Amino acid sequence: MGDNDESSQRQDTPYYEGSAGGWGSVGSVSSILSTERPDPGVIQTLWRQNKPKGHMCTSCAWTKPPEPHLFEFCENGAKATIWDLTQDRCGPEFFANHSLAELKGWSDHALEKVGRLTHPLRYDRETDRYVPCTWEQAFAAIGSSLKSLNPKSVVFYASGRASLETSYLYALFARLYGHNNLPDSSNMCHETTSVGLKKVTGSPVGTCILSDFDHCDLILFFGQNTGSNSPRFLHTLQKAVERGCRIVTFNPVREAGLIKFVNPQNPLQMTLQPATEISQIYLQVRPGGDVAAMAGVVKRLLEIEAENSGVLDHDFIRQHTQGFENFISRIQLASWEEIEENAGLSRASLEEVAEIYANARCVIGIYGMGLTQHVHGSVSIGMLVNLLLLRGNIGREGAGISPIRGHSNVQGQRSVGITEKPELAPLDKLKELFGFEPPREKGRTTVEVVEGVIDGSVKAFIGLGGNFAHAISDSGRAEPAWERLDLTVQIATRLNRTHLHPGKAAFLLPCLVRAEEDRQATGPQAVSIECSLSHVHGSLGERPPASPDLRSEVAIVAGMAKAALPDNPHVHWDDWTGDYGLIRDLIAKTYPEEFHDFNARMFTPGGFYRGNAARRREWKTESGKADFTTPESLSSLKGPLKTDELTLITLRSNDQFNTTIYGFSDRLRGLKGQRDILLISPEEIADAGLVEGQIVRIVCAVEDGHRRVSQPLTVTAYDLPRGCVAAYYPEINPLIPLSYHDILSKTPAYKGVPVRIVA
């Protein structure tokens, strides 16, 4: 770490002294191995994980290299696989002993810890219990209910776990049924990317591929926690740093994975060599202040250009962009006082970053949900694109923009048709292939789904994985409304909190996990996923299923569709279930440019690349060029805070993936034992007249007629910028109003809601 960090490590707050990776990671995996009692074949599964012809991890969406490491899995990936392959079971006998009213008092960790679901279940309202049913009974009842409802009142939600094959059929099912209500987990995290990035570059995904990290000499990181959310990425970053690449990080929280890393697969580094320092400069930007921080970098860059013409790539700007002059005028009008106030950073720090950027040849901009989950998150993404465009850092080797996605196939689902936006789906092609008129009306986003659940316009909800009712914003306000729905269907592997809020008719349908053998009429089936670098990877499970009564996600989707839809001579659910290669042929016909020869290419080492027009400097925007955007405000927050308000940011722990809580150790932040805590700087604690360890609540400061108050939280001093507090997702979600979302994408503003502390 350089001496020029915006704030030095605090000695009076919790802090992890170790590195990301290293013995801490090994110990964490060993701990879950001992407590979870996985299938003895878990070691073989981990050995095959993320390797060609192997099983693709269900954890993060980071890419799989063509030449994998000896162990191509990380701490979180190992936890996800061990969690999937537990020997614990959640069968009918468990529900016979526990009502849903009782289970609502259990923690999220305790619910999932029960084990794998084993049988199809229906909800019995008289006993308040799930009871066993046959697959045929479940499909018949679901089909009958769907036939009785207006398709526009039904929602088909998808988590980011489902394969490309399942996702394609699920989207087809929805449109054959008559709606585009196809939100997915991207709506809650990176939809701001899909909308905001597409608006300015013409591509809804990042432009980088893995080899770019071998050629960049500067990486700018914004709002991403690599150590906990995509640890395998640390190998790539370590390699880049060791060859001389510099990394500058902007993040309100000092995350261990972007500070230093010990490679668990390097015996010398594990025993004798020092940790690799990842970030040369680490700036604790104020939440929502990334726009201002980038404005400061640009402001100094313009001064450097005036002093030494040639820093900006004028040929690229002239040939490939529009809006440059308006953008520059806005930056020139911004005062350093305005920039420093919004960013929470000093002018000197931002000028230093500008000097580094001006001297870098190839630059990659990386970001996570710290940019996307704001009311003006799209503005933040536009600013990062602006910064890269100034020096031609999009569309050439070693440079580009690279959002880091979360769930393993959340990007891929959008690629094969799961979208509520009809303009993004190949509707005419679907009409040609399957002989029907697809619906053309816009579907509901996740925010609009919750609004519909509350106001009664949504009558039925089918969930392809996930924990939707708990993951959404305003979850507390929506919770009572779920049980008024006519139908809820949850396709799942374990029990979670959403399952405790069944509709009038409700079904819990257990499916295979990706590591398990999926045997159909033509033999074992492979599936495929798309990583965050737009490469498609085949996955083949080999473990015996947790129960003979499980079905694959493909088989479950096809079973519901057969029961709900009229016969169509062009639609062959049984054939597709028996041979997933036929589904891939359909994907190739639907998207010939990106998925041609799908079956032949699906096990290409490192995956096959779908391609990206913006990477080729083909700008599929309204202007036909990459667009500079002019920010009205230098903050991505909705507005300035009042005197007694703080900005709430949500966090995930190191022992967590999305809403799955593996345990209670947030090791990489030096925290453990409880999740009902409120992180706040020592200065803010003193200013508020609080003491560490005090029990408080926080109240949402948004005035919209609804009072939102947190559960009791323990005040915990932590190294955070002034003006903000942090708490764990999803427990804190009831404080996030539905109305607080990115203006363009409706992604909830989990990283930027005003709150007050109540002692």
N, C-alpha and C positions, 0 to 999 in steps of 0.2 A: 504494500500500500504506500502511496506517496504521502509526503508530509502535508500536502495541500488538500487533504480531505476537508469537506465543509465542517464536519464536527468530529472530534476524536472520540475513541471508544470511551464510554462512561464507565467509571468504576463503581458507581453507586446504583446500578440497575442490573437486572439479570442479563447475562451475556454468555454465549457459548465460546469457551476458550479454544476449542478444537477446530478442526477444519471440516468442511463438507467431505463426505467420503470417509476414508480411513477406517480406524478401528471402531469408531462410533457407528458407522454404517453396518459393519460386520456384526457388531453386538446387537443392533436393532433387529437385523434379520434373524439372528440366532434366537432372540427373545420370542419373536412371533412364531418361529418354528416350534419352540418348546410349548407355547401356550395354545396354539391352534391345532396341534395334532393332525397335520395334513396327511393325505394319501402318501404311502411310501414312495410312490412314483414321482413325487414332486421334484426330486433331485434331477431325474431324467428330463422332466419337463423344463426345469430351469436351464439345463444344459442345452436344450433345443431352442430356447426362447430367443426370438428376434433373429434367428439364423435362417438362411435359405432352406426351404422344405421343412421348416420348423413351425413352432407356434408363435404367433405375434401377440405380444403382451397386451393386456386389456387396460393397462394404465395409460401413460402419457402418449402423445402423438408424435414424439420425436422420431426421426427417421431411423431406418435400419441400414447400417453400412454394408457395402458389397463384400468387404473383408472384415467379418465380425471379430470382436475380441474373443478370448477364450471363454469368458463369461459375459455375454451380451445382455446383461440385465442389471438394474440398479436396485437400490434399497426399496424404493416404492414399487418397482415392478415385481420384485420378489415377494413383497407383502401382498400385492394383488393376486399373484398366482397361488401363494400359500392360502390366502383367504378363500379363493375359488375351490381349492382342492382339500378343504377341511374334511375331516371324518364326522364332524357333528352334523346332525340332521334336524330339520324343522318339519316334521310330518303331521298327519292328522291327529296323532295322540297329543302333540304339544297344544294344538288349538282346542282339543277336548278339555284340557286342563286350565286354559287361560282365555278369559273373555277379552274382547278388544278394549273395553273400558279399563280393565286392569293393565293391559299392555301399554296404554297411553301414558301410564306413570313410569314406564321403563325409559332408560336413556337410549339414545341412538346406537351407542356401542353395544348395549345389552341386547337390543332387538336383533341386530345383525349377527351377534355372537352366537345366537341359538344354532345357526348352521344353515345348510342348504335346504331349500324347499324341495319336496319330493313328490307331491301329488297335486293334480289339479283340484282346486277348492272353490266353493261358492260360499257367499256370506249368508248366514241364517240370522235374520234380524230378531227372531224370538229368543234365541239363546245368546245373541251377540257374539257368535263364534263363526269361524270358517269351518266348513264341514266338507268331507271329500265328495267329489262327483267324478263321472267319467269324462274323458275328452269329448266324446260324442254329445253328452248332455250339455257340456259347456258351450261347444260350438253351436249347437242347435238353439240354445237360449240366447246367446249373443247375436246370432243371425236373425232370430225373430225380433229381438229388440231393435236392432239396426234397421230392419225393414219397416218398423212402425214409426221411426223418427224422421224428421226432416234432415237430410244429410248436412245442411248448413249449420245445424245445431250440434254436430258431432265433431270431436277433435281427435286426431291421430297424432300423438306426441311421440318423438323418438329421442332417446338418450344417445350419446355419442359412441356407445359400445357396439351397436348392431353392425353387421358386416355390410359390404356393398351389395351383396346378393339379396340379403333381407331387406335392406333399405330400398332397393329398386322395386321389389314386389310390394312393399308397404305403401310406397308412393303411388304405384299403379292401383292398388286396392282402393286407396282414398279417392282417386280421380274416377275410377270406374263406379264407385259408390256415389260420387257427385259433389265433392268439395276439394278445396285447396287448404283446409285447416291442418297444415303439416308443420307446426313449429318443432324445433328440436332444441337441444341444450345449447346450441350456438346462439340462440336468442338471448341467453342469459350471460354469455361471456364474449364471444367474438363476432356477433352480428354487426357490431360497429365497424369491424374490419370488412365484412362482406359488403356493407353498404358504403361506408366512408372511403375505403381504399378503391373500390370499383369506381366511385364517382370521379376520383382524381387520376387514376392510372388506367382505368378500364378493366382491371383484373380484381376479382374479389378475394384473391389469396396473395401470399407473398411471392416475390420474384426470385428468391435465392434457392440454390441447391447445395448439397453437402460440400462439393468441391470448392465452392466459393470461399469457404472458411480456410482453405489452404492458400488463398491468394490475397485476402484482405489484410490491411495493415492498421485498421482502426475499426472497433466495434463500439457503437453507441447503444447502451442498454437503457430501456425505460420500463419501469413498473412490472418487472417479471422476477419470480423467485425460482431460479433454476435449481437450487440445491434440493428443494422439496418437491417441485412440480415436474421437473424433467431432468433428473440427475445424470442420465447418460449423455446429455448435452455437455456436461462438464469435461468429458474426455476431449471433445472437439475444441472447447475453449482453452483447455490446458495446452493442447498441441499448438493452437494459434499463438498463445502467449509465449511459449517456449521458442518459437521461431521469430519473435519480435513484434507481434501484433499488440497494439495497446487497446485497453478496454476502459471506457468511461461509463459509469453507472449513475443513473438518476433514479432514486427510489426513496420514499419516505422512511422505510425501515431498512436497517443495515442487515441484509440477508447473508448468512454464512457462505452459501454457495457462490456468491459473487465477490467474496473476500479472499478466501483461500481454500485450496482443494488438495487432498491427498488421494492419489489414485489407488483404490483397493487392489488393482491388478498389477501394481508395480511393487514387487517385494522390497526393492531398495528404498523407495520412497516411504513404504509402510514402516521401515525399520531405521534407516539411517539418514535419508535425504530430507531436507526441509520441505514444507508444503509449498505448492505453487501459488503465488499471489495472483489473483485473477484480475481485479480492478486496480488500475493505476490511480484513478481518481474515483471517489465514491461521494456523490452529492445527495444529501438528504433533502430532496425537493419537497416543498409543501404540497399536500394533496390538491390536485387540480392545477398545480403550478408548472406543469411540463410545457404548456404553451408559452408561458413567459420565459422559462429557461431557454427554450429553443429560440425565442425571439432575441434574447440577449446574445446567444451565440451568433445568430445571423447579423445582429447589429454590429458586433465587432468584426465579423467577416467582411462586411461592406467597407468598414474602415481600412482593413488590410488591403482590400481590392483597390481602394483609392490611393493607398500608399504604394502598392506594387501590383499593377494591372496584370491579370492573368490568373488570379486565384479562382475566379468564377469561370465556368465553362460556357462562354458566350455562344460558341457554335452550337452546342447542344441546346442551350436555352432558346436560341433563335429557331432552330430546326424542329425541336421536339416539344416545346412548351407554349403555353399561353397564360396570360395573367401576371406576368413577371413585374411589370411596372406598378400595377396597383398594390401588389404585395410589398414591393420595396418601399413604396410611399408610406404604407402603414407602419413598417418597421422604423423608418426614419422619424416618424411622428411619435413613436413610443419613447418615453423618457426612461432613463435608468432607474429613477425612483419607482415608476410604475412596474418595471420589470422586476426589481429586487423585492418589492412588496408582494407581488403575486407569486413569485417563485420561492420566496423565502431563502434565497441564495445571494451571495455577494457578487457584485460586478466583477471583482477580480477573478473569482472562480469561473464565471462564465466566459470571461475573456481568455482565460487559460485554455479552456476547452476549444474555443474558436481558433486559437493559435495551433493547437494540435490538429484540428480538422483541416485547417488551411494547408497543412504540410503533409496530410495523408493522401496517398494515391488512390486507394480503393477502400471504401467505407461501407459497412453494413449497419443498418438501423434495425434493432431488435426491440420488440415490445410485447407486453402481456396485458393483463386486465387492468393494470394501473393506468393505462391510457383509455381502454375501451369502456369501462364501467363508470362513465360520468355523463352528466346532462349534455355537455358539449364534447363528448369523447371523439366524435367525428372531426372536430376542430383540431384536437391533439394529433390525430393521425394525419390530417392534412398538413399540419406544421412539420411533422417528421418527413413527409414526402417533400415539402418545400425545401427543407434543409438538404435533403439528398439531391434534389434536382439542381440546386445551385452549382454543384460541381459535377454533374453528369453521373451521379452514383446510382442510377437505376438503368438496368439493361446492358450491363457488361460484366465480365468475369471478375469475381472478387468483390462485388458491390451489389447493393440492393436493399430491399426492405423485407423483413422476415418476422411476421407475427408468430409467436410460439403458442400453438393450440394445446388444449388440455386433453380431453377424452380421445381415445385411440383412433376413432374413425369419425369424429365430429365434422371434420372437413370433407371427408369422402361422402357422407350422407347427402350433403348439398350437391356434390358433383353428380349424383345419380338421381336427383329429382325430389328429395325431401326439402321442400321449400313452400312457404305460404305465398310467395310472390310468383304469380303465374308467368310473368315475363321471363323468369329465370328457368322455367321448365320447357322442354321441347314438346309442347302440346300438339303441334301439327304432326310431329313424328309419331307420337303416341296414337293419334287419331288414325294415321296410316297403318301402323302395325297392328292395332287391336280393334279397329272398326267401331269406334264410338266417338262421341263428341265430348271432349274433356271440358270440365267447368273452367270458365275464364275469370270468375270473380276472385278478387284477392282473398286469401285466407287470413286466419288470425295469428298474430304473434303470441308469444307466451304472456306478455302483459295483457293483450286483448282476450286471451283465453281466461285469465284470472278475472278480468272485468266481467266476462260472460258468465263465469261460474257464480260470481256474486250477484249479478243482476238477473240471473235465471235464463239468459238466452242460450247458454250452453247446456245441453241436456245429457250429453254422454261424453265420456273421456276414455280413450284407449291409450295406455302407456306402454311403449316398447322399451322397457327398461327404465331406469332412473328412479328418482325420488321426488317427483315434480312438486307435490303439495308442500314439501318441506324446503325445497331449493328456491322457490319463487320469492319475490319481494312481497311485502304485505301479507305474509303467510298467516299471521294471527288473525287478520281481518277476514281472510278467505276461508279459514279452516271450517267454520260451521256450515258453510255453503256446500261443501263437497258432498255431504250426506243427503242433500236434496236432489242430486242428479239422478236421472232415471237408470243410468248404467255406468259402471266403472269396470274397466278391465285392466289388470296389471300383469304384464309379462315380466317375470323376475327370476332371480336366482336365490335371493335371501329376503327375509322379512325386513321392511323398513317402515318409517313413520307414515308415508303416504297410504300404505295398505290398511292403516287403522282408521281411515276415513272413507268407508265404502259407500257407494250409491245405493239406491233402492234395490237394484240388482247389481251384484258385484262378484267378480271372478278373479282369482289369483292363479295365474298359469305359469308353472315352473319350466324353465328352459335349461338347455345345456350351457356350459361355459365354453369359451373358445379353446381351452386346453383339452376338452373331452372329445372322444371320437364321435363323429356325427355320421352314423351309418344309415344310408337310405337304400332305396330299391336297387340302385346300380352300384352299391358299395360305399366305402368311406368317402365323405365329401370334404373338399377344401373350401375355404371362404377367403375373402380378400378385404383389405382395408387400405386407406390412403393416409399417408403421414402428412405432417404439417409442411413438408417440403415438396408436396404434390407428387410423390412417388407411390405407386400401388404395389402392395406386397401380398403374396399368398400366405395362407396360414392353414396348417393341418394339425388338428388335435389328435392325441393318441390315448389319453387316459380313459379308463372305463367310466361311464356316466355315474353320477352320484345315486341315481335311482333308475330302475327300468321304466318308470312312468314319466320320465322327462321327455320332452320333445325339443327339436331344434327351433330356433326363432323362425326360420323359413317355413317349417311345417306348421307352426302355430299361426303365422300370418295367412298361409294358404288355407288352413282349416277354417279360419274365421271368414275369409273371403268367399270360399265355396258356399258357406252357409248363408251369407248375407246378400250375394249377388245373383242375378239371373244368369243362365247359361249364355256363353259367348263362344262361338266356334273358333275364335282367334286366341282364346285364353285357356291355358292348359295347366291349372294349378297342380294336378297330380304329377304330370310329367316333370314340371319344374322342381317339385319337391324331391322327386326321385333322382334327378341329375342336375346339380347346380351349374354344370357346364352350360346347360341350355339357358340359364338365366344370364350367364356372362355373355353368351351369344346375343341375347336381347340387348344387353347394355352396349355391346359393340355396335349393334345396328342403330341404336338410339343415339349414341355419341361416337360416330365413326372416326372423327378426327383424333379424339383423345384415347379411345379404348379399342382401336382396331387390333385384331389378333389377340384379344384379351386372354383366351385360354392358353395360347402358346407362350405368352409373355409373363403370366402371373407369378412364376417362380424365378424371374430374373434376379440374380444376386443384387441386392441394393434396391430392388423394385424397378418398375419401368416408369418413366417420367411422362406425366400427362401433357406437359408442355405449358407454356405461359406466354401469351401475346406480349405483355408488357416487358417480359425479359428479352423479347426480340425487338423491343422498341416499336411495337405496333400498339397504338393507343386506342382502345375501343371505348372512348369517351364521347360525349356529345360534341365536343370541339374537334375530335380527331387527334388531339394532342394531350400530353400530360398537363394537368391543370395546377398552376399555383393558386392557392386559396388565400383569401385575405381575412384574417380573424377579426371579428368585431371586438372581442374581449381577449385579454391575455390570461384568462382563467377558464378552465373547463367546468368549474362549478356553476351552479345556476345563478348565483349572485353573491355579493359580499356578506360575510357573517355579521351578525349583530354582536354587541359587546359581550353578552353572556353565552354565546354559541361557540361550539367546536365542530370540526368536521369529523364525521365517523368514517373510518375505513374498515372493511371486513378482511379477515385473515383466515387462511387455512393452516393447520398445524403440520409439523413434520410427520405426525402419526395419522394422516388423513389423506383421502383422495376424494375430491368433491364432497358429497355428504356422507361418505363412508368413513367412520371413525375407527381406526384400528386399535387405538389405545390413547393414553393420556400423557404422552411425552412429546413436547414440542422441543426436542433436543437441540435443534439448530438455532433456537432462540434462547436457550438456557431456561426454559419454562417446563414445568411438569406438575402433574397431580390433579389439576382441575382446568375446566374450560370456561367456567363462569367468572371470568376476570375482565377487567377494563384496564388496558394499557394506556398510560398517560405519562408525560414527561415529569420529572421532579419539579420543574419550575411551574408547570400548570397545577400540580398538586398543591404547591405552596400558595399560588395565586387564588385557588378556589377554596382555600381554608380547609383542605382535606388532609388526611394522614394515610400513609400506606397501610393496607390491610383493612381499611374502612369499607363497610358495605354500602353501596350506593345503587341507584338506578339511573339510567339515562332515558331522556324523553325526546322524541322526535320533535324538532322545532318547526316543522312544516305545518302551517295552519290551513287545513282543508276540511275541518269538521270532524276529523277522526283523531282520537288520542292514542298514541302509540308509546308504550312504556316497556322497558326491558325487564327481564328477570333480575333479581338481586345480583350484583357484580362486585367482586373484590378489587379495590383500587390497587393496582400494581405499577410501581415506577418502572418506566422503560425508556430507552433512548429513541424518542420520536421528536419530530419538529414541533415547535410551538403551534398551537391552534388546532390540534387534532387529537383524537383518541382512536383506539383500535380494539376490536373485539372479534370473537370467532364466528365465522359462518359455519353452518346455517342457523345456529341458535339465535343470532341477532337479527335475522331477516325480518321479523315482524316490525322492526323500526324503519324499514325501507319502504316509503310510499310507492304505490303503483305509478303515481304521476311523476315520480323522479326517475327519468330514463333518458337515454340519449335521444336527442330530438329527431335524428334521421332514422335510427334503427330500432328504437324502443328497447335497447338493452338497459336493464335496471342499473341505477347509479349506486352500486354497492360500495364504491370507493369515494363517495362525495355527498353525504347527507348531513345537514346541520342538526346538531343535538344539543341538549342542555343536561348537565349533571344535577341530579336531585339527591341530596344526602339523606 
